[in-house]
Amino acid sequence: MTANRRDFLRTLGVSAAAAPFLGNLPSLGFANQSQRKQRLVVIFSPNGIVPTNFWPKDTGTSFTLPEILKPLEPFQKQTLVLNGVCDRVRGDGDSHMRGIGCLLTGIELFPGNIQGGSDTPAGWAKGHSVDQEIRTFLQKDAATRTRFGSLEFGVMVPERADTWTRMVYAGANKPLAPIDDPYQMFHKLYGRAKDNAALASVLDDLKEDFRKVGGAVSAEDRRLLDEHASFVREMEQELKADQAAQANQLGHAVPELEPGVKKENDFIPKISKAQIDLMVNGFAADFARVATLQYTNSVGQAKMRWVGVEESHHELSHEPDTNTKVQDKLTKINKWFCEQLAYLAKRLAATPEPGGPGSLLDNTLIVWTNELGKGNSHTLDNIPFILVGGGLDFKMGQSLKLPRLPHNRLLLSLAHGFGHRLPTFGNPDFCAGGPLPGLT
């Protein structure tokens, strides 16, 4: 595209928008297409799990997925179950607050004025989260740099900003709010690309305007109009070529979202599907290589009527183990979250890796986790970590039982999987021994 045409597009407010979108097309051979694309997704669901229906009884490569994890049966050979990983970070805040605030940061919370259900009040985390550490590492290199670096998705995350509602941190005292409106995320990803449609409309209007005034101007001015019209025709041809490239080279057209999806409790399944679809499309377009997907928040109060549960999730999570009816409901809730993980894995597995071998799942690691090991005890031991996908070349298809190792070592493993050889992450006191054993 010539400089004059770029100027023309810039005048219409399109050039800056189209450049990043087109810049990630594999066939154009840009710098960030020259090596394997590795990706990380962290999925958060709240309020702990039902251990007896979550953890496999056997370890090693021959294990049966319990009820909650059954949706992962098609991906069992690409699944890694990590039992015995503990959040050892203590300090201010209750377990729900430290559970989410220290989950990806691996470091204590600042003192603050947010009072939890017990313990001392607390503020934001004292450091950045591992997803942002990896994002920064990738963005520093032209070979791995993408348009956004990372994308933060949410599903029914409360609008209030406090320690219970934020998992991702750009730095100490710098929480990042997830985008939990799929229409807003759509605009972030594709709003600028939609300017192509607006540009096509503008060009149509220009042609019609030229035709209208052509008979009312001098011969000299008419020649000038003819030059303008020729320029517009060339623009149209390039626009059609760009649109074809976007559809063909990205492997998908700009997605269509279902209209009328509201930010309301009963729309959670539709919001979840829309956000996952947008994430997969964003990966196919190489908009980012790091993403998080946060369902509600620590102490999440969703009422999952679509699986036959009328009570709020957090309310149920406090019930004792002897209340078998409630444990069955909690099992249904956590199984539904696992179904979302399985849907993401299915979409990634069905999407070829643009410009490379295999599928997106072969080059993506999904980490599903929680702020608590168990809701009614509020323990930070045995935090659930379920890993799916081949993105970091871990030994998948196994269930591990680890001896209460700090989760900071898992955070180190994630960074090392990207070639980012950090000696510590978060609180260095919990990093002795380096990355978790048995993963590579």
PASEZA-775153 format. One line per 8 residues: their letters; for each residue x, y, z of C-alpha. Coordinates in steps of 0.02 Angstrom, whole numbers. Last residue first. Layout:
N
A> X,Y,Z; ... .
END
This chain:
440
TLGPLPGG> 478,-1593,1616; 338,-1578,1744; 403,-1702,1873; 480,-1578,1993; 407,-1403,2015; 521,-1260,1960; 661,-1201,2077; 713,-1297,2232 .
ACFDPNGF> 686,-1149,2347; 553,-1035,2274; 445,-1006,2429; 565,-889,2520; 585,-793,2356; 411,-714,2380; 348,-682,2205; 452,-766,2071 .
TPLRHGFG> 627,-836,2090; 776,-885,1983; 686,-833,1823; 734,-932,1670; 611,-862,1542; 618,-998,1408; 429,-999,1395; 417,-1157,1500 .
HALSLLLR> 533,-1071,1624; 396,-943,1660; 265,-1077,1688; 382,-1179,1797; 420,-1027,1903; 234,-1006,1936; 231,-1190,1984; 372,-1159,2108 .
NHPLRPLK> 276,-1013,2181; 139,-1141,2217; 237,-1198,2368; 258,-1388,2379; 145,-1489,2493; 225,-1658,2451; 168,-1680,2270; 41,-1805,2205 .
LSQGMKFD> 49,-1808,2015; -81,-1866,1889; -17,-1897,1713; -62,-1872,1531; 55,-1726,1507; 242,-1715,1531; 266,-1528,1506; 304,-1463,1331 .
LGGGVLIF> 251,-1284,1371; 106,-1268,1249; 53,-1448,1244; -122,-1436,1317; -214,-1454,1482; -158,-1414,1660; -268,-1439,1813; -212,-1347,1971 .
PINDLTHS> -323,-1363,2122; -249,-1284,2279; -196,-1427,2389; -169,-1318,2542; -242,-1143,2550; -379,-1203,2664; -542,-1108,2679; -612,-1256,2778 .
NGKGLENT> -786,-1249,2701; -724,-1203,2528; -584,-1327,2497; -418,-1298,2410; -452,-1114,2393; -417,-974,2266; -451,-1086,2116; -360,-1154,1964 .
WVILTNDL> -372,-1208,1783; -208,-1190,1686; -218,-1202,1497; -55,-1229,1402; -58,-1184,1217; 49,-1245,1072; -31,-1414,1040; -199,-1336,1085 .
LSGPGGPE> -181,-1213,939; -168,-1362,824; -26,-1452,738; 107,-1380,625; 140,-1195,590; 83,-1042,492; -83,-1032,582; -98,-1176,708 .
PTAALRKA> -252,-1271,654; -409,-1243,759; -503,-1398,815; -388,-1428,964; -411,-1248,1021; -600,-1263,1013; -599,-1429,1105; -481,-1363,1239 .
LYALQECF> -593,-1212,1266; -746,-1325,1277; -655,-1438,1401; -613,-1290,1512; -795,-1237,1505; -848,-1414,1549; -730,-1406,1698; -826,-1255,1761 .
WKNIKTLK> -986,-1357,1744; -905,-1499,1841; -866,-1375,1979; -1049,-1326,1995; -1113,-1505,1983; -991,-1560,2120; -1047,-1414,2227; -1226,-1476,2207 .
DQVKTNTD> -1177,-1652,2256; -1084,-1584,2407; -1244,-1490,2452; -1345,-1650,2451; -1210,-1741,2548; -1216,-1622,2696; -1086,-1719,2796; -946,-1622,2710 .
PEHSLEHH> -1003,-1466,2799; -1085,-1318,2710; -978,-1164,2679; -966,-1194,2491; -1155,-1186,2475; -1163,-1001,2520; -1018,-964,2404; -1105,-1043,2254 .
SEEVGVWR> -1272,-956,2281; -1424,-1068,2297; -1534,-1120,2151; -1430,-1263,2082; -1509,-1365,1941; -1365,-1359,1818; -1436,-1208,1723; -1486,-1133,1891 .
MKAQGVSN> -1306,-1095,1932; -1328,-958,2061; -1167,-857,2058; -1106,-788,2225; -918,-788,2199; -820,-774,2363; -664,-748,2255; -733,-682,2092 .
TYQLTAVR> -851,-716,1947; -765,-833,1823; -595,-761,1774; -521,-804,1604; -339,-757,1582; -242,-740,1421; -62,-744,1358; -11,-762,1176 .
AFDAAFGN> -99,-609,1108; -174,-542,946; -104,-692,855; -257,-700,739; -286,-881,788; -256,-831,969; -387,-694,959; -510,-814,877 .
VMLDIQAK> -483,-936,1020; -509,-798,1149; -664,-734,1061; -740,-908,1062; -699,-926,1248; -779,-758,1287; -937,-798,1189; -953,-969,1270 .
SIKPIFDN> -934,-898,1445; -1056,-757,1414; -1184,-883,1351; -1163,-994,1504; -1166,-842,1622; -1329,-774,1550; -1430,-827,1702; -1326,-718,1817 .
EKKVGPEL> -1343,-558,1716; -1224,-461,1606; -1340,-475,1457; -1323,-571,1294; -1444,-485,1175; -1358,-522,1011; -1257,-680,980; -1084,-627,927 .
EPVAHGLQ> -1024,-644,748; -841,-678,724; -728,-578,606; -689,-710,477; -582,-858,521; -421,-943,469; -320,-786,491; -254,-804,314 .
NAQAAQDA> -421,-830,229; -536,-707,316; -411,-568,345; -333,-594,175; -502,-581,90; -537,-419,183; -369,-350,132; -396,-396,-51 .
KLEQEMER> -567,-314,-49; -491,-157,28; -353,-156,-102; -480,-161,-243; -585,-26,-161; -433,85,-137; -390,66,-320; -567,119,-366 .
VFSAHEDL> -553,269,-249; -391,324,-333; -473,312,-503; -618,417,-438; -497,549,-372; -409,554,-540; -576,569,-627; -622,711,-508 .
LRRDEASV> -463,802,-559; -506,776,-741; -680,846,-703; -600,998,-622; -508,1033,-784; -665,1003,-888; -760,1125,-779; -887,1069,-650 .
AGGVKRFD> -1072,1029,-647; -1076,864,-741; -956,778,-623; -1044,838,-466; -1163,691,-447; -1041,559,-508; -907,616,-387; -1032,610,-244 .
EKLDDLVS> -1083,432,-290; -904,376,-294; -870,460,-127; -1021,378,-46; -964,206,-101; -791,244,-33; -864,296,134; -966,135,144 .
ALAANDKA> -812,30,108; -720,128,243; -856,89,370; -840,-95,329; -652,-83,347; -681,8,511; -741,-160,576; -558,-205,590 .
RGYLKHFM> -545,-68,720; -684,-144,823; -611,-318,807; -514,-358,964; -562,-218,1082; -737,-208,1007; -762,-394,1033; -701,-376,1212 .
QYPDDIPA> -833,-242,1241; -965,-354,1163; -905,-500,1268; -930,-399,1429; -819,-471,1565; -663,-370,1525; -542,-411,1665; -484,-272,1781 .
LPKNAGAY> -296,-261,1804; -229,-237,1980; -85,-115,2004; -37,-105,2190; 128,-192,2148; 135,-223,1962; 28,-266,1810; -79,-376,1923 .
VMRTWTDA> -206,-508,1874; -322,-591,2001; -442,-450,2047; -617,-466,2123; -583,-517,2303; -449,-384,2332; -565,-243,2282; -630,-158,2126 .
REPVMVGF> -819,-155,2116; -889,-200,1946; -917,-380,1999; -846,-512,1879; -988,-594,1783; -873,-688,1663; -702,-612,1635; -569,-602,1501 .
ELSGFRTR> -397,-523,1518; -300,-522,1356; -110,-521,1347; 24,-455,1230; -100,-342,1142; -35,-332,963; 93,-470,977; 279,-482,1012 .
TAADKQLF> 361,-653,1003; 497,-627,870; 503,-440,905; 563,-482,1081; 517,-372,1230; 334,-419,1212; 367,-601,1257; 453,-562,1423 .
TRIEQDVS> 323,-430,1466; 182,-555,1437; 273,-687,1540; 285,-569,1688; 105,-517,1656; 47,-698,1668; 156,-719,1823; 64,-584,1919 .
HGKAWGAP> 142,-420,1976; 192,-380,2154; 137,-321,2325; -43,-378,2303; -184,-256,2339; -254,-208,2508; -282,-298,2672; -387,-306,2829 .
TDSGGQIN> -329,-423,2967; -395,-597,3001; -577,-643,2974; -721,-624,2852; -624,-495,2754; -592,-313,2791; -529,-206,2649; -435,-60,2730 .
GPFLEIGT> -257,-101,2679; -95,-187,2724; -12,-244,2563; -45,-420,2505; 91,-551,2507; 178,-630,2358; 153,-774,2238; 80,-656,2108 .
LLCGIGRM> -32,-779,2017; -130,-845,2165; -75,-711,2290; -227,-597,2266; -347,-741,2234; -311,-849,2386; -246,-704,2489; -418,-625,2483 .
HSDGDGRV> -515,-787,2503; -399,-843,2642; -420,-684,2742; -309,-531,2725; -137,-484,2790; 10,-603,2796; 26,-779,2725; 93,-851,2563 .
RDCVGNLV> 107,-1040,2570; -17,-1071,2429; -4,-1259,2413; 27,-1383,2272; -9,-1559,2334; -111,-1619,2186; -62,-1572,2009; -165,-1655,1872 .
LTQKQFPE> -87,-1648,1698; -200,-1667,1546; -152,-1696,1364; -176,-1884,1373; -340,-1852,1465; -406,-1738,1327; -564,-1832,1275; -588,-1874,1462 .
LPKLIEPL> -583,-1690,1512; -771,-1678,1542; -745,-1813,1676; -649,-1694,1790; -788,-1663,1917; -837,-1846,1921; -663,-1917,1948; -539,-1944,1804 .
TFSTGTDK> -466,-2118,1812; -279,-2142,1821; -144,-2240,1731; -8,-2112,1688; 56,-2086,1865; -52,-2065,2018; -212,-2153,2068; -360,-2091,2170 .
PWFNTPVI> -392,-1946,2052; -432,-1781,2140; -598,-1696,2105; -745,-1792,2174; -666,-1829,2344; -588,-1655,2348; -750,-1557,2325; -681,-1392,2259 .
GNPSFIVV> -637,-1218,2321; -741,-1058,2319; -696,-986,2150; -660,-1022,1966; -504,-955,1879; -441,-1001,1706; -259,-962,1660; -215,-971,1475 .
LRQKRQSQ> -35,-980,1412; 28,-980,1233; 181,-1036,1136; 204,-982,954; 344,-1078,870; 466,-967,777; 474,-844,631; 295,-779,640 .
NAFGLSPL> 335,-635,759; 450,-553,633; 320,-530,496; 308,-658,357; 154,-590,270; 78,-764,260; 58,-774,448; -56,-622,460 .
NGLFPAAA> -9,-531,620; 23,-360,541; -149,-358,461; -237,-322,625; -98,-209,688; -102,-106,527; -290,-96,508; -323,14,658 .
ASVGLTRL> -183,138,631; -236,155,451; -423,172,482; -461,347,546; -525,411,381; -379,531,366; -265,385,410; -337,287,265 .
FDRRNATM> -294,428,145; -121,446,220; -94,259,200; -152,277,20; -27,414,-10; 112,310,70; 76,168,-51; 0,0,0 .
END
